[in-house]
Amino acid sequence: FRNVSFNVRKGEIVALAGLVGSGRSEIARSIFGIDSYDSGTVKINNKALKKNSPIAAMAEKIALVPEDRRQQGLFMVAGVNRNISMESFDALTDRGLINFKKEKSLTDTWKEKLSIKFANQSDPVDRLSGGNQQKTVLAKWLATDPDLLIVDEPTRGIDVATKAEVHRLVNQAASEGKAVLMISSELPE
């Protein structure tokens, strides 16, 4: 991609649309530090972000819900609880050990907020429907309380009711003052 420039402000949803293969996902992955770029800068709160570093992006409160939840967003054989808590381990550990009570509470909170349906917190996410898997990825990143939420194809492969729920969640994130970059190949979205 070349000559890409845009701003995403707090409380705003910016849509980045384009056909599959047009580079929109690569832009998101570059902002988050997964893919490299040759020149330019990514700034958050007027501060240049370290290139090629997802750790630096997360430290600056950037979250990325990737296009492919199964390959890039979830540990399919791990439990729902572990997937939701994965990016929040610092807040869930006591002297380097996971506090399972805190992890259970976090999972319960996001189960309720996002209406994620599962029988047991330790059930592997590969047993969930596509919509509940997508909500699990959203929960994982929303639990980090990001300033910038990047959602790449957030409604791909999910049913109509869950699509509406995901749209509500994205709108809610913006109404709570988060900056949202939403990437989609569906123009009506």
Long-range contacts (C-beta under 8 A, 24 or more apart in sequence): 1-26, 1-27, 1-37, 4-40, 8-148, 8-179, 8-180, 8-181, 9-179, 10-147, 10-177, 10-178, 10-179, 11-174, 11-175, 11-177, 11-178, 11-179, 12-174, 12-179, 12-180, 13-170, 13-171, 13-174, 13-180, 13-181, 13-182, 14-179, 14-180, 14-181, 14-182, 15-182, 15-183, 15-184, 15-189, 16-181, 16-182, 16-183, 16-184, 17-183, 17-184, 17-185, 17-187, 18-183, 18-185, 19-185, 20-185, 24-152, 24-183, 25-67, 25-152, 25-153, 25-183, 27-183, 28-64, 28-150, 28-152, 28-181, 28-183, 29-64, 29-66, 31-57, 31-62, 31-64, 31-150, 31-181, 32-57, 32-62, 32-64, 32-150, 33-57, 34-64, 44-147, 44-148, 45-147, 58-87, 58-144, 60-147, 60-148, 61-144, 61-145, 61-146, 61-147, 61-148, 62-146, 62-147, 62-148, 62-150, 63-87, 63-141, 63-142, 63-144, 63-146, 63-148, 63-149, 63-150, 64-141, 64-150, 64-152, 65-137, 65-138, 65-141, 65-149, 65-150, 65-151, 65-152, 65-154, 66-137, 66-152, 67-152, 67-153, 67-156, 67-183, 69-130, 69-133, 69-134, 69-137, 70-133, 73-137, 73-140, 74-125, 74-133, 74-136, 74-137, 75-125, 76-124, 76-125, 76-126, 77-124, 77-126, 78-124, 78-125, 79-120, 79-121, 79-122, 79-123, 79-124, 79-125, 80-107, 80-111, 80-116, 80-118, 80-121, 80-122, 80-123, 80-124, 80-125, 80-128, 80-136, 81-106, 81-107, 81-121, 81-122, 82-122, 83-125, 83-136, 83-137, 83-140, 84-110, 84-136, 84-139, 84-140, 84-143, 85-140, 85-143, 86-140, 87-140, 87-141, 87-143, 87-144, 88-140, 88-143, 88-144, 106-143, 109-143, 110-139, 110-142, 110-143, 111-139, 113-139, 113-142, 114-138, 114-139, 114-142, 114-165, 114-169, 115-165, 129-159, 130-157, 130-158, 130-159, 130-162, 131-158, 131-159, 131-161, 131-162, 131-165, 132-162, 134-158, 134-162, 134-166, 135-162, 135-165, 135-166, 135-169, 138-166, 138-169, 142-169, 142-173, 146-178, 147-178, 147-179, 148-178, 148-179, 148-180, 148-181, 149-173, 149-178, 149-179, 149-180, 149-181, 150-180, 150-181, 150-183, 151-180, 151-181, 151-182, 151-183, 152-183, 153-183, 153-184, 153-185, 154-182, 154-184, 155-184, 155-186, 155-189
